[in-house]
Amino acid sequence: MIQYSMNKPKMTYFEENDVLHLVISEEDEAGSVELSPNITAELNDKGDLIGIEILNASTYIRDSILETAQAKVLSIASSQNAQ
């Protein structure tokens, strides 16, 4: 289990590389785990989550928002059709 404490997370977008970096803790990174293509979890020496890096962030965020919106619209449409 990965634990984390979110004091004041900071998010930085690096436009030139299309990378979004979320810092959860200022601790030193001791390792990382690829969660999926283009998404990496950064871990401290205890294995706790201290950051997340998203490559090709604009595409990832766009696709995630569209997928969520489409699912919501389909849910609303099917509930209206069931009435």
C-alpha positions as CSV (number, residue, x, y, z in Angstrom):
1,M,0.0,0.0,0.0
2,I,1.3,3.4,-0.9
3,Q,0.6,6.1,1.6
4,Y,0.9,9.8,1.3
5,S,0.3,13.0,3.3
6,M,-0.9,15.9,1.3
7,N,0.4,19.0,3.1
8,K,0.3,21.5,0.3
9,P,0.7,19.8,-3.1
10,K,2.2,21.8,-5.9
11,M,1.5,21.3,-9.5
12,T,3.9,22.5,-12.2
13,Y,3.3,22.3,-16.0
14,F,6.3,22.3,-18.3
15,E,4.8,23.5,-21.5
16,E,8.0,23.0,-23.7
17,N,8.0,19.2,-22.8
18,D,4.2,18.8,-22.1
19,V,4.9,17.4,-18.7
20,L,2.7,17.9,-15.6
21,H,4.4,17.3,-12.3
22,L,2.5,17.1,-9.0
23,V,4.7,17.4,-5.9
24,I,3.0,15.9,-2.8
25,S,6.0,16.0,-0.5
26,E,9.4,17.8,-0.8
27,E,11.2,14.6,0.3
28,D,14.0,13.2,-1.8
29,E,12.9,10.7,-4.5
30,A,14.4,7.2,-3.9
31,G,12.5,5.4,-6.7
32,S,9.6,5.5,-9.1
33,V,7.0,3.2,-10.4
34,E,5.4,3.4,-13.9
35,L,1.6,3.3,-13.2
36,S,0.8,3.3,-16.9
37,P,2.4,4.6,-20.1
38,N,3.4,8.2,-19.5
39,I,2.4,8.3,-15.8
40,T,5.1,7.7,-13.1
41,A,4.6,7.7,-9.3
42,E,7.7,9.0,-7.4
43,L,8.4,7.4,-4.1
44,N,10.5,8.2,-1.1
45,D,12.9,5.8,0.6
46,K,9.9,4.2,2.6
47,G,7.9,3.7,-0.6
48,D,5.5,6.5,0.1
49,L,4.1,8.5,-2.8
50,I,5.8,11.9,-3.0
51,G,5.0,13.0,-6.5
52,I,3.4,12.1,-9.9
53,E,4.7,12.9,-13.3
54,I,2.5,12.9,-16.4
55,L,4.2,12.9,-19.8
56,N,2.1,14.2,-22.8
57,A,0.0,15.8,-20.2
58,S,-2.2,17.9,-22.5
59,T,-3.4,14.8,-24.4
60,Y,-3.8,12.8,-21.2
61,I,-5.9,15.4,-19.5
62,R,-8.0,16.1,-22.6
63,D,-8.7,12.4,-23.1
64,S,-9.5,11.9,-19.4
65,I,-11.9,14.8,-19.4
66,L,-13.6,13.7,-22.6
67,E,-13.9,10.1,-21.4
68,T,-15.5,11.2,-18.1
69,A,-17.8,13.7,-19.8
70,Q,-18.9,11.1,-22.4
71,A,-19.6,8.5,-19.7
72,K,-21.7,11.0,-17.7
73,V,-23.7,12.0,-20.8
74,L,-24.3,8.4,-21.7
75,S,-25.4,7.7,-18.1
76,I,-27.8,10.7,-18.2
77,A,-29.2,9.7,-21.6
78,S,-29.8,6.1,-20.6
79,S,-31.5,7.1,-17.3
80,Q,-33.8,9.5,-19.3
81,N,-34.6,6.8,-21.8
82,A,-35.5,4.4,-19.0
83,Q,-38.2,6.8,-17.7
